Amino acid sequence: MYQYHGWAVILESTGDEVSNEKEIKIVEAIKKYIEDLQLNVDVLDMKAVNGQYHLWMTGLWNREPSLKFSPVEIMKDIGIIAPGSYGMLYVFNDEHPKHFNEFRVYALARGNVEEKGDPFLSPLIPVVTDDIEAADTE
């Protein structure tokens, strides 16, 4: 199982200087980017909230998605398109060779995505769910 939940605030830069023309181009580029992925991603959307654009995505797949549709790659691409953006992405992949029982956190800041451990919901067993195999042997 591969599940993910993420959000990003879309910003042109990390400073106060904002060019409306650049911001419009960035928003249009992200809208086009989302359109191109939409049929192959569960939830991926962007909306203006109080004058600021926000992107969110969530999904649950049987297997890890291909690179083009990977939520981690989507966050990286958002960082390239809108380098002032920031956000978080939580990913759980039970087929990962090392992190099969934990969420991984991907933090987007200043155009870069950094992978981190999750201190809140990991390890999945026993923090979130019971160990079914252990329960079956009792």
Summary of the structure (lengths in Angstrom):
residues: 138
radius of gyration: 17.0
end to end distance: 25.7
largest distance: 64.5
contacts: 384
relative contact order: 0.19
helix: 33%
strand: 34%
